[in-house]
């Protein structure tokens, strides 16, 4: 994992986009570490937020697309998403549909939320909007917090 993080740090904004894509998908990865490293290296915060948000939303939409395929056995077996995570996400979303995309930034549960949005065939434009909103706000808070500390 350290090698991958250092590799992504070497690629600046594109490394941020790639790390955010990985983190936004079902893969376990932390784009926050890369973002903080790139901030410390002197990259500008606004482009980092943009590249990070775009990558993270694309990763979430990969999850949405995989969920839309609708094969729970495949999702559990090959994506290694636990049935408990999917059940927890379904209960958490309980009738709120695409509006729950705003919580897609949450660790572990966020991937399950985006997969469940696909499984339930939630409204795509509304899902993209709410997922984007949640992820942009999270990165803005991260960058603001890091700037306040330094």
matplotlib code that plots the C-alpha trace (Angstrom):
import matplotlib.pyplot as plt

x = [0.0, 2.9, 4.4, 1.0, 0.6, 4.1, 3.5, 0.3, 1.9, 4.5, 1.7, 0.3, -3.3, -3.6, -2.4, -5.2, -7.8, -6.6, -6.4, -9.9, -11.3, -9.9, -11.2, -14.6, -15.0, -15.4, -11.6, -10.2, -8.1, -7.6, -7.5, -7.3, -3.7, -2.8, -4.6, -2.9, 0.5, -0.1, -1.2, 2.0, 4.0, 2.6, -0.1, -3.0, -6.1, -8.9, -7.6, -6.9, -10.6, -11.8, -9.6, -10.3, -14.1, -14.2, -12.2, -14.3, -17.6, -16.4, -15.5, -18.9, -20.6, -18.6, -20.2, -23.6, -23.1, -22.1, -25.1, -27.3, -26.2, -28.1, -26.2, -25.9, -23.9, -21.4, -21.2, -20.6, -18.2, -16.0, -16.2, -16.0, -18.8, -20.3, -24.0, -24.2, -22.8, -25.5, -28.2, -27.0, -26.9, -30.5, -31.7, -29.9, -31.4, -34.9, -37.1, -34.9, -33.4, -31.0, -31.0, -28.9, -26.1, -24.9, -23.6, -21.5, -18.4, -18.7, -16.0, -17.1, -20.8, -20.4, -19.5, -22.4, -24.7, -23.6, -24.0, -27.5, -28.4, -27.6, -29.4, -32.5, -32.1, -32.2, -32.5, -29.1, -28.9, -30.1, -27.7, -24.8, -25.8, -26.1, -22.9, -21.0, -22.3, -21.3, -17.8, -17.0, -18.0, -15.9, -12.8, -13.4, -13.6, -10.4, -8.5, -9.9, -8.9, -5.4, -5.0, -6.2, -3.7, -0.7]
y = [0.0, 2.4, 1.9, 2.7, 5.8, 7.1, 6.2, 8.2, 11.1, 11.3, 12.0, 15.0, 15.9, 12.8, 10.7, 12.3, 11.4, 7.8, 7.4, 9.0, 6.6, 3.6, 5.0, 5.7, 2.2, -1.0, -1.3, -0.4, 2.7, 6.0, 9.0, 11.3, 10.3, 11.1, 14.4, 15.5, 14.4, 16.4, 19.4, 19.1, 18.9, 22.3, 21.5, 23.9, 22.9, 23.8, 21.6, 18.8, 19.0, 19.0, 16.0, 14.2, 14.7, 13.7, 10.5, 9.7, 10.1, 8.0, 5.2, 5.5, 5.3, 2.2, 0.7, 2.0, 0.3, -3.0, -2.8, -2.1, -5.4, -6.8, -10.0, -10.2, -13.4, -11.9, -8.7, -10.7, -13.2, -11.2, -7.7, -9.0, -6.8, -8.4, -9.1, -7.4, -4.1, -4.3, -5.0, -2.1, 0.2, -0.8, -0.2, 3.1, 4.2, 3.0, 4.7, 7.7, 6.4, 8.6, 11.3, 8.9, 9.3, 12.2, 9.7, 7.8, 9.4, 7.3, 4.6, 1.1, 1.9, 4.4, 1.7, -0.4, 2.7, 3.3, -0.4, -0.4, 2.7, 0.7, -2.4, -0.3, 1.6, 4.9, 8.0, 8.4, 12.2, 12.7, 10.0, 11.7, 15.0, 13.8, 11.6, 14.6, 16.9, 14.6, 13.9, 17.6, 18.7, 16.0, 17.0, 20.7, 19.9, 17.9, 20.6, 23.3, 21.3, 20.6, 24.3, 25.4, 23.0, 24.1]
z = [0.0, 0.8, -2.7, -4.3, -2.2, -3.0, -6.7, -6.8, -4.9, -7.7, -10.3, -8.6, -9.7, -11.8, -8.9, -6.8, -9.4, -9.6, -5.8, -5.4, -8.1, -6.1, -2.9, -4.4, -5.7, -3.8, -3.4, 0.1, -0.4, 1.3, -1.0, 2.0, 2.6, -1.0, -0.8, 2.4, 1.0, -2.2, -0.1, 2.0, -1.3, -2.3, -4.8, -5.0, -2.9, -5.4, -8.2, -5.7, -4.5, -8.2, -9.2, -6.0, -6.3, -10.0, -9.3, -6.2, -8.0, -11.0, -8.5, -6.9, -10.3, -11.0, -7.9, -9.0, -12.4, -10.8, -8.5, -11.4, -12.9, -10.0, -9.3, -5.5, -5.5, -7.9, -5.8, -2.6, -4.1, -6.5, -5.1, -1.5, -0.3, 2.7, 2.7, 6.1, 4.6, 1.9, 4.4, 6.6, 3.6, 2.7, 6.2, 6.4, 3.1, 4.0, 1.3, 0.8, -2.5, -4.4, -1.7, 0.4, -2.1, 0.0, 2.5, -0.1, 1.4, 4.6, 5.0, 4.2, 4.2, 1.3, -1.2, -0.1, -0.5, -4.1, -4.9, -3.3, -5.3, -8.5, -7.2, -6.6, -9.9, -8.2, -10.3, -12.0, -12.3, -8.7, -7.5, -9.3, -7.8, -4.2, -4.4, -5.8, -3.1, -0.3, -1.7, -2.6, 0.9, 2.5, 0.5, 1.3, 5.0, 4.7, 3.0, 5.3, 8.3, 7.0, 6.2, 9.7, 11.4, 9.3]

ax = plt.figure().add_subplot(projection="3d")
ax.plot(x, y, z, "-o")
ax.set_aspect("equal")
plt.show()
